[in-house]
Amino acid sequence: MATVLMKSSLGQAVPMPYSAGLVIGPPSETGLCGFRHTLHRLPSRPRPPGPNVESFAALALTVYMADKAFARWRTEDAWTRDLDASVGVGSGFLPALPILTEALCFLSGDRWQLNTHGNVPPVGPCASYGDFAPHAVCLFSGGIDSLAGAIDLVEGGARVILVSHFEKGTDGHVQRLLAGRLISEYGSERVLHVPVQVCAAESVEKSTRTRSLLFIALALMVASAFGDEVPIYIPENGFVGLNIPLTGSRVGSYSTRTTHPSYLAAVRHALRAASIGHPILNPYGCLSKGGVVQSCGNAALLRRLVPLTLSCAKAGALRWAGRSPARNCGRCYPCLMRRAALHSIGADDASDYVYDAIGGEDMLYAPRLGMDLRCLLQAVYRLRRPGASPFLELLRTGSLSSLRDAKEPLPAIQAGLVEFAALVSDKGCNGVRTYVSL
């Protein structure tokens, strides 16, 4: 059992079961807490976060540190870990713990235990943003979906706070650049950006499935400063959110579930159990990525800013800068779906990527670099066969709470596969088209 404990105060004694694991201090003790962060950028005015919101943030930080500190490859199946996270939470947050435990097991594929001790560790928000009064808080990762989500909210008349999480300068630079362009377009009275760095001291695991919980917690800390009902938007297209297994080896949490309907439903349930009233909304849950860009409320602005976005799943995509001006690799799953979406609006350009994965056969047969391409092509081939059922593929992503939850996203799956097939048909080399029988 791998353990992590967040102290409620620097002087707190560490119980024996946790002394051999990772021990971190309260985040408010900047420089002494054991990880790097800029949590002081979170607002404490017009009002500080309540104890239940701060409990959720402290728990999310502790879980994130555990996720980063313990490598999956050391386990028996090279994936599933036994993780015990202990943090002080308020009494009003206790009903949420069993719900979040189950949600985390679904999200990361690990076996989690969530325990509590002592008082709520102070997270340390101390910023004020003047008279800005938001209608909504929007997660802002620097990708196309979050950019479209921000544009659509502002075009709809909302004043929006964009909340970003980053570990390193690459992501943070992209987020700040895009947010600056939106502020220039709409004005500082309509758009505010709150970028927050949280970087684990122990960072041996790269999969980091639980980052989604931390991202929501940061947004919740911001929203809670402005009222009990300010909604939190998580813009993510349904094709990627549902993340159907591309092959038989990608079942379970190997396919990310960061915006899966079942996971988001569990988070909402946990917040209600803790009397936290902020709605958690994904406006694009029934759209493909192509549907997101096709329906954007300011298509001209989106097209202009898309080249600045970062979709690549490969950490530190800007490391390619010495070889190419491209930000995105072009060979990973998110990059390939990005190309398919932009192709649907006539905006795809292979030169924007380090690799034109479908334009030549080299990537198709590359053992490691071509893995995502082959898996995506296999999924397109499998689901284009007579009798294939996207509905059954959807059920393989994880349990869904109702038949409505299962049927509503089906068009997103079908549209996403059609978009990628169209990209391959129009721009793929002969080898790639033959591989998928197009």
C-alpha positions in Angstrom: 0.0 0.0 0.0 1.5 3.4 -1.1 0.5 6.2 1.3 0.4 10.0 1.2 -0.5 12.3 4.0 -1.1 16.0 4.0 -0.4 17.7 7.3 -2.9 20.1 8.7 0.0 22.1 10.3 3.7 21.8 10.0 4.1 20.6 13.6 1.6 17.8 13.3 2.9 14.4 14.2 2.7 11.8 11.4 0.9 8.5 12.3 3.1 5.4 11.9 1.3 3.9 8.9 2.0 7.1 6.9 5.6 7.8 8.1 7.2 5.6 5.5 5.2 7.2 2.6 4.9 10.6 1.1 4.3 13.4 3.6 3.4 16.9 2.5 2.6 20.0 4.4 -0.3 22.4 4.3 -0.3 24.3 1.0 -0.4 27.6 2.7 3.1 27.0 3.9 4.6 28.0 0.6 8.2 26.6 0.2 7.7 24.2 3.1 4.8 22.1 1.9 6.9 19.8 -0.2 5.6 20.7 -3.7 5.6 23.8 -5.9 2.5 25.8 -6.4 0.9 29.2 -6.9 -2.3 28.6 -5.0 -2.1 32.1 -3.6 -3.5 33.2 -6.9 -6.9 31.7 -6.0 -9.3 34.4 -4.8 -10.1 34.8 -1.1 -12.4 37.8 -1.8 -15.2 38.8 -2.1 -15.3 35.9 0.4 -13.0 33.0 1.4 -13.9 29.4 0.4 -16.1 27.5 2.9 -14.7 24.5 4.8 -16.3 22.0 2.5 -14.8 23.6 -0.6 -11.4 23.8 1.0 -11.7 20.2 2.1 -12.4 19.2 -1.5 -9.3 21.2 -2.7 -7.0 19.7 0.0 -8.2 16.2 -0.8 -7.7 16.8 -4.6 -4.2 18.1 -4.0 -3.3 15.0 -1.8 -4.7 12.6 -4.4 -2.8 14.3 -7.1 0.5 14.1 -5.2 -0.1 10.4 -4.6 -0.9 9.8 -8.3 2.4 11.5 -9.3 4.6 9.9 -6.6 4.0 6.2 -7.2 4.8 4.4 -10.5 2.4 2.1 -12.1 5.1 -0.1 -13.7 6.1 -1.3 -10.2 2.8 -3.0 -9.7 1.9 -6.6 -10.5 0.0 -5.7 -13.7 2.0 -2.6 -14.4 -1.1 -0.4 -13.9 -3.2 -0.9 -10.8 -1.9 0.6 -7.5 -3.1 0.4 -3.9 -3.2 4.0 -2.7 -4.0 5.4 0.7 -4.5 9.2 0.9 -5.1 10.9 4.2 -6.0 14.6 4.7 -8.0 16.6 7.2 -11.5 17.5 6.1 -14.5 19.3 7.7 -17.2 17.2 9.3 -19.7 18.4 6.6 -17.5 16.9 3.9 -17.4 13.4 5.4 -20.5 12.2 3.4 -18.6 12.9 0.2 -15.6 10.6 0.9 -17.1 7.2 0.0 -18.6 8.7 -3.2 -15.2 10.2 -4.2 -13.4 7.0 -3.3 -15.6 5.1 -5.8 -15.2 7.9 -8.4 -11.4 7.8 -8.0 -11.3 4.0 -8.5 -13.2 4.5 -11.7 -11.2 7.5 -12.9 -7.6 6.1 -12.4 -8.2 2.4 -12.3 -6.4 2.1 -8.9 -7.7 0.8 -5.5 -8.1 3.9 -3.4 -8.6 4.5 0.3 -9.4 8.0 1.5 -8.9 8.7 5.2 -9.2 11.8 7.3 -7.4 13.2 10.2 -7.2 16.5 12.1 -8.4 19.9 10.7 -8.7 21.1 7.2 -5.3 22.1 5.9 -5.4 25.8 4.7 -5.0 25.8 1.0 -3.8 29.4 1.0 -5.9 31.6 -1.4 -5.2 35.3 -0.9 -5.9 37.1 -4.2 -8.6 39.7 -5.0 -9.7 40.5 -8.5 -11.4 43.8 -7.9 -15.0 44.2 -8.9 -15.1 41.4 -11.4 -18.3 39.4 -10.8 -18.4 36.2 -13.0 -21.5 34.5 -14.4 -19.4 31.3 -14.9 -16.0 29.7 -14.3 -14.6 27.7 -17.2 -11.7 25.2 -17.2 -9.1 26.5 -19.6 -6.4 24.0 -20.6 -5.1 25.6 -23.7 -6.7 23.1 -26.1 -9.3 23.7 -28.8 -12.3 22.6 -26.8 -11.5 24.8 -23.8 -10.9 27.7 -26.2 -14.3 27.1 -28.0 -16.0 26.8 -24.6 -14.6 30.2 -23.4 -15.6 31.8 -26.7 -19.1 30.4 -26.6 -19.7 31.5 -23.0 -18.6 35.1 -23.7 -20.5 35.2 -27.0 -23.5 34.2 -25.0 -23.2 37.3 -22.9 -21.4 35.8 -19.8 -18.6 37.3 -17.8 -16.2 34.4 -17.4 -13.2 33.5 -15.2 -10.9 31.1 -17.0 -9.1 28.8 -14.6 -6.0 27.0 -15.8 -3.8 24.4 -14.2 -0.2 23.8 -15.4 2.9 22.0 -14.1 5.5 23.5 -16.3 6.1 26.5 -18.5 5.0 24.9 -21.7 1.3 24.6 -20.8 1.3 27.8 -18.8 2.7 29.8 -21.7 0.0 28.5 -24.1 -2.8 29.2 -21.6 -1.6 32.7 -20.9 -1.2 33.5 -24.5 -4.7 32.3 -25.5 -6.3 34.0 -22.5 -4.5 37.2 -23.4 -5.9 37.1 -26.9 -9.5 36.5 -25.6 -9.1 39.5 -23.2 -7.9 41.6 -26.1 -10.9 40.5 -28.1 -13.6 40.9 -25.5 -12.2 43.2 -22.9 -10.9 42.7 -19.3 -14.4 43.4 -18.0 -15.7 40.2 -19.8 -12.8 37.8 -19.4 -10.4 37.1 -16.4 -7.7 34.5 -16.3 -6.5 32.7 -13.1 -3.6 30.4 -13.9 -2.5 28.1 -11.1 0.7 26.0 -11.0 0.7 22.8 -9.0 3.8 20.7 -9.6 4.6 17.6 -7.5 8.0 17.2 -6.0 7.9 13.5 -6.6 6.9 13.0 -10.2 7.6 9.5 -11.3 4.3 8.6 -12.9 3.2 10.3 -16.1 -0.3 8.9 -16.6 -1.8 11.3 -14.0 -5.4 10.3 -14.4 -6.5 12.2 -11.3 -5.5 15.6 -12.6 -9.2 16.1 -13.6 -10.2 16.1 -9.9 -7.5 18.8 -9.1 -8.6 20.9 -12.1 -12.3 20.8 -10.9 -11.2 21.6 -7.3 -9.2 24.7 -8.5 -12.3 25.9 -10.4 -14.5 25.3 -7.4 -12.2 27.3 -5.2 -12.5 30.2 -7.6 -16.3 29.9 -8.1 -16.9 29.7 -4.4 -15.5 33.2 -3.8 -18.3 34.7 -5.9 -21.3 32.8 -4.6 -22.8 29.4 -4.0 -24.3 28.8 -7.4 -21.7 30.0 -9.9 -21.5 27.2 -12.5 -18.3 25.4 -13.5 -17.9 24.6 -17.2 -15.7 21.7 -18.4 -15.7 22.0 -22.2 -14.7 18.6 -23.6 -16.1 16.9 -26.7 -18.1 13.7 -26.1 -15.9 11.6 -28.4 -12.8 12.2 -26.3 -14.8 12.4 -23.0 -16.3 9.0 -23.5 -13.1 7.6 -25.0 -14.3 4.4 -26.4 -11.6 1.6 -26.3 -9.9 1.8 -29.7 -8.6 -1.8 -29.3 -9.2 -4.7 -27.0 -6.1 -3.7 -25.0 -7.4 -0.2 -24.2 -10.3 -1.1 -22.0 -10.8 0.3 -18.5 -8.9 3.3 -17.2 -6.2 2.8 -19.8 -8.4 5.0 -21.9 -8.7 8.2 -19.9 -12.0 9.0 -18.2 -11.4 12.6 -17.1 -14.8 13.8 -18.4 -16.6 10.5 -18.7 -20.3 11.0 -17.8 -20.2 8.5 -15.0 -17.2 10.2 -13.4 -18.7 13.7 -13.6 -22.0 12.3 -12.2 -20.1 11.0 -9.2 -18.4 14.3 -8.7 -21.7 16.1 -8.7 -23.1 13.5 -6.3 -20.2 14.1 -3.9 -20.6 17.8 -4.1 -24.3 17.6 -3.3 -23.5 15.3 -0.3 -21.2 18.0 1.0 -23.8 20.7 0.4 -21.8 22.3 -2.3 -24.2 23.8 -4.9 -22.0 24.7 -7.9 -23.3 23.0 -11.1 -20.7 21.0 -13.0 -21.5 21.3 -16.7 -20.0 19.9 -19.9 -21.7 21.7 -22.8 -20.0 19.5 -25.5 -20.8 16.1 -24.0 -22.9 15.1 -27.0 -20.7 16.6 -29.7 -17.7 15.3 -31.6 -14.6 17.6 -31.7 -15.7 18.5 -35.3 -19.1 19.4 -33.9 -17.4 21.7 -31.3 -15.5 23.7 -33.9 -18.4 23.7 -36.4 -20.8 25.2 -33.8 -18.5 27.8 -32.3 -20.2 31.2 -31.7 -17.3 33.1 -33.2 -15.8 31.0 -36.0 -13.5 33.6 -37.2 -11.8 34.1 -33.8 -11.6 30.4 -33.3 -9.8 29.9 -36.6 -7.4 32.7 -35.8 -6.5 31.3 -32.4 -6.4 27.6 -33.2 -2.8 27.6 -34.3 -1.8 28.8 -30.8 -3.6 25.9 -29.0 -1.9 22.9 -27.7 -3.7 19.5 -28.0 -0.7 17.2 -27.9 -0.7 14.4 -25.3 3.1 14.1 -25.4 4.6 16.0 -22.4 6.5 19.1 -23.4 5.4 19.3 -27.0 7.3 22.5 -27.4 10.5 20.5 -27.1 10.1 19.9 -30.8 10.8 23.6 -31.4 14.4 22.8 -32.4 13.2 20.6 -35.2 10.0 22.3 -36.2 7.9 25.4 -35.4 4.9 23.1 -34.7 3.5 22.9 -31.1 1.7 19.6 -31.7 3.4 16.3 -32.6 0.7 15.1 -35.1 1.0 11.4 -34.2 -0.8 11.0 -30.8 -4.5 10.3 -30.4 -5.5 13.9 -29.5 -3.5 15.3 -32.4 -5.1 13.0 -34.9 -8.6 13.8 -33.7 -7.7 17.5 -33.7 -6.7 17.2 -37.4 -10.0 15.4 -38.2 -12.0 18.1 -36.5 -10.2 20.9 -38.3 -10.5 19.0 -41.6 -14.3 19.1 -41.1 -14.2 22.9 -41.3 -11.5 23.1 -44.0 -8.8 24.3 -41.6 -6.4 21.3 -41.3 -2.8 21.9 -42.3 -0.3 19.0 -42.0 2.6 21.5 -41.8 1.3 22.6 -38.4 2.5 19.3 -36.9 5.9 17.7 -36.5 4.7 14.5 -38.2 2.1 14.1 -41.0 1.1 10.7 -39.6 -1.3 9.9 -42.3 0.5 11.4 -45.3 3.2 8.7 -45.5 3.6 5.1 -44.5 6.6 5.5 -42.2 4.4 6.3 -39.2 2.0 3.5 -39.9 4.7 0.9 -39.4 6.7 2.6 -36.7 6.5 0.2 -33.7 6.2 2.8 -31.0 5.5 6.2 -32.7 2.7 4.7 -34.9 0.8 3.0 -32.1 -2.0 5.6 -31.7 -2.5 5.8 -35.4 -2.9 2.1 -35.9 -5.3 1.9 -32.9 -7.5 4.6 -34.3 -7.5 3.1 -37.8 -8.4 -0.3 -36.3 -11.3 1.4 -34.4 -12.6 3.0 -37.6 -12.3 -0.3 -39.5 -14.0 -2.3 -36.7 -17.0 0.1 -36.4 -17.5 0.5 -40.1 -18.2 -3.2 -40.6 -21.8 -4.4 -41.1 -23.5 -5.1 -37.8 -21.0 -3.1 -35.7 -22.6 -1.4 -32.7 -21.2 1.9 -31.4 -23.7 1.4 -28.5 -21.8 -1.7 -27.3 -18.5 0.2 -27.7 -20.0 2.9 -25.5 -20.9 0.4 -22.8 -17.3 -0.8 -22.7 -16.1 2.6 -21.5 -17.7 2.1 -18.1 -21.0 2.0 -16.4 -23.6 4.7 -17.3 -26.3 5.7 -14.9 -29.2 5.5 -17.3 -30.3 4.6 -20.8 -30.5 8.3 -21.6 -26.8 8.7 -20.5 -25.9 5.8 -22.9 -27.9 7.0 -25.9 -27.4 10.8 -25.9 -23.6 10.6 -26.6 -23.9 8.1 -29.5 -23.9 10.7 -32.2 -20.6 12.0 -30.8 -19.0 8.6 -31.2 -20.3 8.1 -34.7 -19.5 11.7 -35.8 -15.9 11.4 -34.5 -15.2 8.2 -36.4 -16.7 9.7 -39.5 -14.5 12.8 -39.2 -11.4 10.7 -38.9 -12.4 8.5 -41.7 -12.9 11.6 -43.9 -9.5 12.9 -43.0 -7.9 9.6 -44.0 -9.9 9.3 -47.2 -9.0 12.8 -48.3 -5.4 13.1 -47.1 -4.1 9.7 -46.2 -1.5 7.9 -48.3 -2.4 4.7 -50.1 -1.0 2.5 -47.3 -3.0 4.2 -44.6 -6.2 4.1 -46.7 -5.7 0.4 -47.4 -5.1 -0.3 -43.8 -8.6 0.9 -43.0 -10.2 -0.3 -46.2 -11.0 3.1 -47.5 
